[in-house]
Amino acid sequence: MNRIDICFSPALLSQYEHKESVVVVTDVFRATTTICTAFANGCKDIIPVATEAEALTYKGMGYLTGAEHSTERCSFADFGNSPAEYSVARVSGKSLVMKTTNGTIAIKGAADCHSLLIGAFVNLQAVAMRCKELDRDVLIVCSGSDGRICLEDSLFAGALTSLLLAEENFSTASDGARIAVALWHQANRDFSGFLMQSEHAQKLIRHGFRADLTYCLRKSIFGVVPELKGDKLIVRNS
């Protein structure tokens, strides 16, 4: 029986044994949603980095670069962290480098695992199917906000856990997973309204990104599941 657990912040990752597990990293608002969008629009691969200095180095090597800090695009970057920027015309067939405030840091921090998948509401069903295929313990890592827990990532963790628990080969004894599932069941009555009240949602609205929020809350519109292979995110068979 495969176990499911949830790490609500990368700051807590050292408390979880994950080296032989499937890790699903989520940063709903907005990094993992943007990554899924880029691949759905034909992106070849994405190199996630943790610092602006690394992103600048790749930029100097000729890579298209997405870089964001505290919701805003970095001055040197070709893209920020809005999924709307990663259109077919701009990313199809291209290799990208991406640095975000929380999401890419979580990816780099959790990379020492059996398999690392990128999850968001936009590919929720596809991620659940891939976890089932890999048939291992699953740790869902929430990117959070500057080391703190955030509502949207916790809610995604509850949604994914609920889907996996419906499969006969998954179970959980984790209080964190039970909390997230209970939250998901409560919030799903008014999914969008519930999350629009979150700290991060309110911050994005203040910065003019309300349209991004609506987009990030669309469920299972993509079948892509980005996976980390070496230092790059790819989509299998791409």
Secondary structure, DSSP 8 states (H G I E B T S, - for coil): -EEEEEESSGGGGGGS--TTSEEEEE-TTTHHHHHHHHHHTT--EEEE-SSHHHHHHHHHTT-EEEEEETTEE-TT-SB-S-GGG--HHHHTT-EEEEE-SSHHHHHHHT-SSSEEEEE-GGGHHHHHHHHHHHTS-EEEEE--BTTB--HHHHHHHHHHHHHHHTSTTEE---HHHHHHHHHHHHHGGGHHHHHTTSHHHHHHHHTT-HHHHHHHT--S------EEETTEEE-TT-
